């Protein structure tokens, strides 16, 4: 069995694509993921979801390390 591989477009395209849909709640991205049929689109939604979760964990960790920083995380 041969598996198809999908090449993602350059990052500026991805940031533009998800920049327009950034208001979508992560829970709805999960619903969207399960209803998509295209492996390419599923991969995009999965990457976006992972990035949001990692970003939130990093923000929390930075707040714990330096809670009184002069800039907001």
Secondary structure, 3 states (H helix, E strand, C coil): CCCCCCCCCCHHHHHHHHHHCCCCCHHHHHHHHHHCCCHHHHHHHHHHHHHHHHHHHHHHHHHHHCCCCCCCC
